[in-house]
Amino acid sequence: MKRLVMIALFMLGLSPALQAAVKGEEVQYKAGTTVLKGYLAHDTAIKGKRPGIIVVHEWWGHNEYARQRARMLAELGYTALALDMYGDGHQAHHPSDAGKFSSEVRKNLAVAKQRFDAAVAELKKHPSVDPNNIGAIGYCFGGAIVLEMARLGNDLKGVVSFHGNLTTEQPAKAGQVKARVLVLTGADDPFVPAAQVEGFKKEMDAAKVDYRLIAYPGARHGFTSKEADDNSKKFNLPALAYNAEADQKSWAEMKAFFKQVFPKR
């Protein structure tokens, strides 16, 4: 019957994905006294509990791009929460502000962890989420954040970093990292040069982390974001560039990764 329904949908020019009933809603939660404004997406057509995935935004802050990725994860059958790392939903509209916001968070890992953990707690509260199966993905700044959370030993099944910085002030320690790790980076990303990649590999190997790193030839920084080209021209940042092939391949790698991390899906 399911096969017949799918055939009928294709004959009508429709995709089976359209059967999904993805609902997105703004959520507000707190880390200490800081108000955080996130966005939660899930498919209401799916019954029962499912894994939850945190989405950590780029250095621009919690914006529509992060929400789009949350909805895409919901279409795959997960419940996703695009969190707010800056507080009160603050967004940057210039690289100087983005650099200031992101550096303030990265230089204070205690604050970063508090805000990340607050988002995880909010995600686990949702009735569609299996609280024992939580993962995280992040883009650029967000990719660095999910790796830091893994290094700190957060109880995550898996984390995925898309074109994120790989350096840290607190290297992973053997036995501390619980999450499986997937790093998807651009081979031509000047912000994440080959030396940084090799340093990260040595760190992961020394800590005996279950990880995989894929570098996409020709891909520069921000390769998953279609806004990268516009931002590159607008702010004279030649390091930024969208790469459709790397975007599609990295998303496919993430999907396969989470199928392994959450084997019952």
Secondary structure, DSSP 8 states (H G I E B T S, - for coil): -HHHHHHHHHHTT--GGGG--EEEEEEEEEETTEEEEEEEEEETTS-S-EEEEEEE--TTBS-HHHHHHHHHHHHTT-EEEE--SSSTT-B-SSHHHHHHHHHHHHT-HHHHHHHHHHHHHHHHHSTTEEEEEEEEEEETHHHHHHHHHHHTT---SEEEEES-----SS---TTT--SEEEEEEETT-TTS-HHHHHHHHHHHHHTT--EEEEEETT--BTTT-TTHHHHHHHTT-TTB---HHHHHHHHHHHHHHHHHHSTT-
